[in-house]
Amino acid sequence: MSDNAPLVIVGTGLAGYNLAKEVRKLDSERELLLITADDGRFYSKPLLSTGFAKAKEADELAMQDAATMAEQLNAEVLFHTQVTGIDVQRRMLQLGGTEQAYSELVLAVGAEPRRLPWADDLGDRLLSINDLLDYGRFRTALKGKRKVVIIGAGLIGCEFANDLLAGGLEVTVVASDPYLMPQLIPEPVAAAVQTQLEALGAVFHLGCAIESLEAAQEGVSLRLDDGSLVIADQALSAIGLAPRLSLAEQAGLQVGRGIVVDRGLATSQPHIYALGDCAEVQGLNLMYVMPLMTSARALAKTLCGTANELSYPAMPVMVKTPACPLVVAPPLTAESGHWSTTGEGSDLQALFHDDQGRLHGFALTGSKVAEKLKLTRELPGWLLATPS
Ligand SMILES: Cc1cc2nc3c(=O)[nH]c(=O)nc-3n(C[C@H](O)[C@H](O)[C@H](O)COP(=O)(O)OP(=O)(O)OC[C@H]3O[C@@H](n4cnc5c(N)ncnc54)[C@H](O)[C@@H]3O)c2cc1C
């Protein structure tokens, strides 16, 4: 047993660092250790998909280094340190050759990009961006290049398309999806976003499978199943993220889509919690900033002695496609229903109602974004407080 050991947070992304900040608001003394496989710099991940238009180097997006964070948090930050195992009986972490005891452990290990089958062969010609180091690597690979092919037309692919176009690059988007962001928005809204990105010069190949993806000259060539050939200087893979589960699985924690936690963010093993992109609470694995901030506040209270139950209001997401401003509240609370879209051009309001006519989600573009607050108030919470 290790009750005198520190509270250990694995991961220094927004989830890990924000939890540490929230804990410090409630307890300035408790021994706190953060461990991360990366360099421990504090940065805002959403800025990675707006950095090209602003010509920002990775170092310029970093807000604080690990040593500064350690000082500010009155904590120890172990960086470039991979946690390789968890001994739940002895409350010990394996860090390669050494061990670290914990009193309580929080997994804030995030998610990792899904990989295309050609990734190993293509090296830096095909990259993905999910952290500051990836962003730096992509910027370096992009030096002197003009044509980028983005594979994937989800939220992240669309944001990078807009940002790279605004940064003066030529962008082609290839995706098997029939329209942009189909998990989030209905087709007419997607068409409005696509039209505005096309006005900036984007070329889309949607509803296409990639038959081959090969190195060609300095860049890549893609053959699509509609017969087209796309040649680009650089490829960016944006085909989605998968929660990092291996540590939790190996330790025998219950996992589903993410690491399964209850409303107190406790995993299936005592003294171990999870939050952020890696966590799944009541079937919800929400890879956005607002849910992890809400989770960090709730978990800090629990860790500091006040048992606390997580609840989520509806939390719309601003999609960073300034060519066509877009805000989305996905209909997470409805089992079935339908979208209906009104408006003109790129000023659209799409509402998702269930079969009883209740509002569960929306997507707003252009001038209709102004209706966000009013409509958000009409939505049911994503995770309702348990009635007392
Ligand atoms: C380009 C981009 C733009 C985005 N824009 C938005 C937006 O506009 N709005 C929004 O709401 N959301 C946005 N998101 C999503 C949001 O940024 C994420 O939900 C959030 O940053 C996830 O934080 P996290 O701390 O859970 O994970 P991460 O930031 O991935 O952090 C995981 C941490 O765990 C560490 N780690 C992992 N495994 C180990 C191990 N075994 N040992 C030690 N350390 C380990 C990593 O080194 C890292 O420090 C965006 C995401 C991307 C990729």
The ligand as an ORCA input file, in Angstrom:
! r2SCAN-3c Opt
* xyz 0 1
  C      -5.545     19.523    -34.521
  C      -6.565     19.442    -33.437
  C      -7.434     20.502    -33.222
  C      -8.385     20.432    -32.218
  N      -9.248     21.480    -32.044
  C     -10.180     21.416    -31.069
  C     -11.089     22.508    -30.861
  O     -11.056     23.512    -31.565
  N     -11.992     22.409    -29.856
  C     -12.058     21.311    -29.045
  O     -12.887     21.259    -28.143
  N     -11.212     20.257    -29.236
  C     -10.275     20.294    -30.205
  N      -9.419     19.237    -30.381
  C      -9.460     18.127    -29.413
  C      -8.730     18.504    -28.108
  O      -7.575     19.253    -28.401
  C      -8.393     17.221    -27.326
  O      -9.629     16.670    -26.912
  C      -7.516     17.451    -26.103
  O      -6.421     18.280    -26.353
  C      -7.046     16.087    -25.560
  O      -6.254     16.276    -24.422
  P      -5.729     15.031    -23.573
  O      -4.910     15.629    -22.469
  O      -6.833     14.119    -23.226
  O      -4.784     14.200    -24.571
  P      -3.361     14.540    -25.211
  O      -3.214     15.982    -25.482
  O      -3.198     13.598    -26.338
  O      -2.300     14.184    -24.083
  C      -1.929     12.863    -23.785
  C      -0.700     12.891    -22.915
  O      -0.443     11.564    -22.458
  C       0.950     11.287    -22.605
  N       1.099      9.821    -22.687
  C       0.398      8.944    -23.451
  N       0.769      7.677    -23.178
  C       1.723      7.754    -22.210
  C       2.511      6.789    -21.510
  N       2.360      5.468    -21.708
  N       3.411      7.241    -20.609
  C       3.568      8.558    -20.368
  N       2.841      9.514    -21.000
  C       1.934      9.116    -21.901
  C       1.327     12.052    -23.863
  O       2.726     12.248    -23.923
  C       0.556     13.361    -23.607
  O       1.281     14.181    -22.706
  C      -8.466     19.277    -31.395
  C      -7.600     18.200    -31.620
  C      -6.655     18.281    -32.628
  C      -5.730     17.118    -32.857
*
